[in-house]
């Protein structure tokens, strides 16, 4: 088999050499018309379990569609464990693992492989359960509901499921388990195991009728947006129980602001943009517009759809995002713990527009009560650029320089650049836009119990800039009243 591959490649090389010439006029135009394979997609999981003494025929896709030669060559790195035929049929011969690779017959730009694990028994799926509570198994017509599930046993050999709607006139379901409502009623969705026993289970999803929006208004608080902001905009609708999930969002300039299919907005660049929200009900429709500007100096970082803050210099660790909070654990600080958080990509400050930078953070109650030596400060710098340094560094080396709003189970730390500046010279941030590559919040000398990390985590709720201290306090008061 290797000999055949060698001669095939040599034949192609010979053709290529025959066409080569130092004179451009002598080059055959036929060479330019040949399109090589750029991608091979083997349509199985990256690891394929296969029972010993059985075989499986692979399916695959070759791109682009107009490739001149779409033939592939199959090889096995361990043919004594699993070999593969010229048409992609794998035979399991011996317990172990073998890497099966598909290569284009012409060219060497791409390959695709799958690891075959030869096993001596199969653990079949015996049960399937949705992990969504029954009271939440509903979706509005035209809206989508991603299903989540668990299988028994958890380590089934073939964990994949096939999804099917038995009532497509009420709801459809994608191959990944996303249900889309079509019409009001009760839909039956079937999940079937892809192993040879094909255990299946049916689930009922309630499709709610669409309640049409009569009037619509985009919240005026979104007139000024922030670069990097990723969120869903608030809307006011009449009636209050109208189906908001039917809204379609559009931007007059997607380079400045864009929306995905779920209505999540991403702000990319400075500029002005007209945002439109609309709902179409066939013969009738309703819409609203908002003229918005991406403002210099505005920061509005939340963690519902993006995580723009990360651990700096390995002091701490990110656990993940939970309920719109960035969940982290502190790192080592000799006999205490410490935490350093930095914004990815820095911040474009404009202290003339937004002179207050604030962070809302939750810590375990014992941290606040026991950390009598806690230090905190804001550190901002860009190489070769002034001003830079710790906020309020001229006093006590920058320790405890940010003001703190104590809200019980959380605190808001903030720097007001109209009152203090950066560095030992106490320079204020300039009143024009300035890009600071490194912006970092630090908390040191934290008393911290090293027990259950899920109970001892720290949560970052948001990082925002404000025009005035009163504006910050008004937001904090409003949020406190809601908790």
SVG drawing of the C-alpha trace seen along z (x, -y; Angstrom):
<svg xmlns="http://www.w3.org/2000/svg" viewBox="-52 -68 66 79">
<polyline fill="none" stroke="black" stroke-width="0.4" points="0.0,0.0 2.9,-2.4 4.5,-1.6 1.3,-2.6 1.1,-5.9 4.8,-6.6 4.3,-6.1 1.1,-8.1 3.0,-11.1 6.0,-10.6 3.7,-10.7 2.2,-14.0 5.7,-15.3 6.7,-14.3 3.8,-16.1 4.6,-19.2 8.2,-19.2 7.2,-18.7 5.1,-21.9 7.8,-24.0 9.6,-26.6 11.6,-29.8 9.7,-31.3 6.3,-32.4 4.9,-32.0 5.7,-28.3 3.6,-27.5 0.5,-25.5 -2.7,-27.3 -4.2,-24.0 -2.1,-24.1 -4.0,-27.2 -7.3,-25.4 -6.5,-22.7 -8.1,-23.2 -6.5,-21.3 -8.3,-19.9 -8.3,-22.4 -10.2,-20.5 -11.2,-16.9 -14.0,-16.4 -14.4,-12.9 -17.9,-12.7 -17.3,-10.9 -16.2,-11.9 -12.5,-12.7 -12.2,-9.4 -14.1,-6.4 -14.7,-3.4 -14.9,-0.2 -15.7,3.3 -13.0,5.9 -13.6,8.1 -16.1,5.6 -15.7,2.9 -17.1,-0.5 -17.4,-2.4 -16.4,-6.1 -18.1,-8.9 -16.3,-12.1 -16.5,-15.4 -13.9,-17.0 -13.7,-20.8 -13.9,-22.8 -16.7,-21.3 -15.0,-22.1 -11.7,-20.3 -10.1,-18.8 -9.3,-15.5 -11.4,-14.7 -10.0,-11.2 -8.4,-10.5 -5.8,-8.0 -6.4,-6.2 -3.6,-5.0 -3.4,-3.5 -0.6,-4.3 -1.1,-1.0 -2.6,1.5 -2.1,4.4 -4.7,2.8 -7.1,1.3 -6.5,1.2 -8.4,-0.8 -9.3,0.1 -9.1,-2.2 -12.8,-3.0 -12.5,-4.1 -13.7,-0.9 -12.0,-0.4 -11.5,3.2 -10.8,3.6 -8.2,6.4 -6.7,5.9 -7.3,4.0 -5.6,0.6 -5.6,-2.6 -4.8,-3.5 -4.8,-6.8 -6.5,-6.6 -5.6,-9.4 -7.2,-10.7 -4.9,-12.5 -5.7,-14.0 -4.5,-12.1 -3.2,-15.4 -1.3,-17.8 -0.2,-17.8 -1.9,-20.9 -4.4,-19.2 -5.0,-15.9 -7.7,-14.7 -7.5,-12.0 -9.5,-10.0 -8.3,-7.9 -9.9,-4.5 -10.1,-2.9 -10.6,0.9 -12.6,2.2 -13.9,5.6 -17.3,4.5 -19.9,1.7 -21.7,-0.2 -25.0,-1.0 -27.2,-4.1 -29.9,-2.9 -31.7,-6.2 -31.9,-9.8 -33.1,-12.7 -33.5,-16.4 -31.6,-18.5 -34.0,-21.5 -36.6,-21.6 -40.1,-20.7 -41.5,-24.2 -38.9,-25.6 -39.6,-23.3 -41.4,-25.9 -40.7,-28.2 -42.6,-30.8 -43.5,-30.2 -40.7,-31.5 -38.2,-31.4 -35.6,-28.8 -34.9,-26.6 -31.5,-24.7 -32.1,-21.4 -29.6,-20.1 -29.5,-16.4 -27.8,-13.6 -27.4,-10.0 -27.1,-6.8 -24.5,-5.5 -22.5,-8.7 -19.5,-6.9 -21.6,-5.2 -19.4,-4.1 -21.4,-6.0 -22.8,-9.0 -24.3,-10.7 -28.0,-11.3 -30.2,-11.7 -33.0,-14.3 -36.4,-14.2 -39.6,-16.1 -42.7,-13.9 -44.8,-17.1 -42.9,-19.3 -46.1,-21.4 -45.7,-22.6 -41.9,-22.6 -38.8,-21.5 -35.5,-20.4 -31.9,-20.6 -29.4,-17.8 -27.8,-19.5 -31.0,-19.5 -32.2,-23.1 -36.0,-23.3 -37.7,-26.0 -41.3,-26.8 -43.6,-26.9 -47.2,-27.1 -48.9,-27.0 -49.4,-23.5 -47.5,-20.6 -44.6,-19.3 -43.1,-15.8 -39.3,-15.6 -37.6,-12.3 -34.0,-11.6 -32.5,-8.3 -29.2,-6.7 -26.9,-6.3 -25.5,-3.0 -26.9,0.3 -29.6,0.7 -31.2,-2.7 -32.8,-3.4 -35.1,-6.3 -37.2,-8.6 -39.9,-11.2 -40.1,-14.7 -42.9,-17.2 -42.1,-20.9 -44.9,-23.5 -44.9,-26.0 -46.5,-29.2 -48.5,-31.5 -46.9,-34.7 -48.4,-37.8 -48.0,-40.6 -46.2,-43.8 -48.4,-46.8 -45.8,-49.5 -42.1,-49.3 -39.3,-51.6 -35.6,-51.0 -34.3,-52.1 -32.8,-55.6 -30.0,-54.6 -28.3,-52.8 -27.7,-56.1 -24.0,-56.0 -22.3,-52.6 -18.8,-51.3 -16.2,-49.6 -16.1,-45.9 -19.6,-46.0 -21.6,-42.8 -25.1,-42.6 -28.8,-42.6 -30.5,-46.0 -33.5,-46.7 -36.8,-47.5 -40.1,-48.8 -43.1,-47.1 -46.9,-47.3 -48.5,-45.1 -46.0,-44.1 -46.5,-40.4 -45.7,-40.7 -43.4,-38.2 -40.1,-40.0 -38.2,-37.0 -39.7,-37.7 -37.7,-40.9 -35.2,-41.3 -32.3,-43.6 -30.4,-45.6 -27.5,-48.0 -27.0,-50.8 -23.2,-50.2 -22.2,-46.6 -18.5,-47.7 -19.5,-49.8 -22.3,-47.7 -23.5,-44.3 -26.2,-41.8 -26.3,-38.0 -29.4,-35.9 -30.2,-35.9 -30.2,-39.7 -26.9,-40.0 -25.2,-43.3 -21.4,-43.6 -19.7,-47.0 -16.6,-47.0 -15.5,-50.6 -16.1,-54.3 -18.8,-56.0 -22.5,-56.7 -25.1,-54.1 -28.9,-53.7 -30.2,-50.6 -33.6,-49.2 -35.7,-46.6 -38.7,-45.2 -41.3,-42.5 -43.1,-41.3 -46.5,-39.5 -47.3,-38.9 -49.6,-41.7 -48.6,-43.9 -45.3,-45.0 -43.9,-47.3 -40.5,-48.8 -38.4,-51.3 -35.1,-53.0 -32.4,-54.5 -29.6,-56.8 -26.6,-55.7 -22.9,-56.8 -19.9,-54.8 -18.5,-57.2 -14.8,-57.7 -13.9,-56.7 -17.1,-54.7 -16.6,-51.2 -19.6,-48.9 -18.1,-45.4 -20.5,-42.7 -20.1,-39.0 -23.5,-37.7 -22.0,-37.2 -18.3,-38.0 -15.4,-37.9 -13.1,-40.9 -11.2,-40.6 -8.7,-38.0 -6.1,-37.0 -2.9,-39.0 0.6,-37.5 -0.9,-34.2 -2.0,-35.8 -5.3,-33.9 -7.3,-31.6 -10.5,-31.9 -13.2,-29.3 -15.6,-30.4 -18.7,-32.5 -21.8,-31.9 -25.0,-33.9 -23.4,-36.8 -20.4,-36.9 -16.8,-36.2 -15.9,-33.6 -12.2,-33.6 -10.1,-32.3 -7.1,-34.2 -3.5,-33.2 -0.6,-33.0 0.6,-36.1 3.0,-34.5 0.9,-33.9 -2.2,-35.5 -4.0,-35.4 -4.0,-38.0 -5.9,-38.7 -4.9,-40.6 -7.4,-41.3 -6.6,-43.0 -8.7,-44.0 -7.9,-42.3 -6.6,-44.9 -6.5,-47.7 -8.9,-50.7 -9.2,-53.8 -9.7,-56.4 -11.3,-59.8 -11.3,-61.3 -13.0,-64.4 -16.1,-62.3 -15.9,-59.4 -13.5,-60.2 -14.7,-57.4 -13.7,-53.8 -15.5,-51.3 -15.6,-47.6 -18.4,-45.6 -17.1,-42.5 -18.4,-39.8 -16.2,-38.1 -17.0,-35.6 -18.2,-37.4 -15.2,-36.1 -12.8,-37.8 -14.3,-41.2 -14.4,-40.7 -11.1,-38.9 -8.9,-40.8 -7.9,-43.6 -4.7,-44.2 -6.3,-44.1 -4.7,-46.4 -6.3,-47.4 -5.3,-49.7 -5.7,-50.4 -2.6,-50.2 -2.5,-51.7 0.4,-52.0 1.6,-51.9 5.3,-51.7 6.8,-55.1 3.6,-56.9 2.7,-59.4 0.7,-59.6 1.0,-56.0 1.2,-54.2 -0.9,-53.3 -3.9,-55.4 -3.1,-57.9 0.4,-56.5 1.7,-59.6 -0.1,-58.4 0.8,-55.2 2.4,-53.6 -1.0,-53.2 -2.5,-51.0 -6.2,-51.5 -6.4,-54.4 -9.7,-53.7 -12.9,-54.7 -15.2,-51.9 -19.0,-51.6 -19.9,-49.0 -23.1,-47.2 -23.1,-44.3 -22.3,-41.1 -20.5,-43.0 -18.4,-46.2 -17.8,-48.7 -14.2,-50.0 -13.8,-53.1 -11.2,-55.6 -12.3,-59.3 -9.8,-61.0 -11.2,-64.4 -9.8,-64.0 -6.7,-61.9 -4.3,-61.2 -1.7,-58.6 1.9,-58.1 4.0,-59.9 3.5,-63.3 -0.3,-62.8 -0.9,-63.5 -4.6,-63.4 -5.8,-61.4 -6.0,-63.8 -9.3,-65.1 -8.8,-63.7 -8.8,-60.1 -5.7,-58.1 -5.1,-54.4 -3.8,-52.6 -2.6,-49.1 -2.6,-47.8 -5.4,-48.4 -5.3,-46.3 -7.3,-46.0 -5.4,-44.4 -6.4,-43.1 -3.6,-41.9 -3.4,-40.3 -6.7,-38.6 -7.6,-36.2 -8.9,-33.2 -10.1,-29.8 -8.6,-27.1 -11.6,-24.9 -14.2,-24.1 -13.3,-26.3 -16.9,-26.6 -17.8,-28.2 -14.8,-30.4 -14.8,-31.9 -14.8,-35.7 -17.2,-37.0 -16.8,-40.1 -20.1,-41.5 -19.1,-44.5 -16.5,-47.1 -17.9,-50.4 -17.0,-54.1 -19.2,-57.0 -19.5,-60.7 -20.0,-61.6 -19.9,-60.0 -23.6,-60.6 -24.2,-58.6 -22.3,-55.7 -24.1,-55.8 -27.5,-56.0 -26.7,-52.7 -25.4,-51.0 -28.5,-52.1 -30.8,-50.8 -29.1,-47.5 -29.0,-47.1 -32.8,-47.6 -33.3,-44.8 -31.2,-42.2"/>
</svg>
